[in-house]
Amino acid sequence: IEKIRTFIDGWNDRCHPFTWTKTAEEILPHATRQRTSDARH
């Protein structure tokens, strides 16, 4: 437990907010996948 707490504390000290590098217009067309076959599993 002590090692886990040490890791978490260190991670929190080094954390930084996520920064989007693409716009929604660049991401959304790739968000839906096209079916490649009609196989039903």
Rosetta blueprint (number, residue, H / E / L):
1 I L
2 E H
3 K H
4 I H
5 R H
6 T H
7 F H
8 I H
9 D H
10 G H
11 W H
12 N H
13 D H
14 R H
15 C L
16 H L
17 P L
18 F L
19 T L
20 W L
21 T L
22 K L
23 T L
24 A H
25 E H
26 E H
27 I H
28 L H
29 P H
30 H H
31 A L
32 T L
33 R L
34 Q L
35 R L
36 T L
37 S L
38 D L
39 A L
40 R L
41 H L
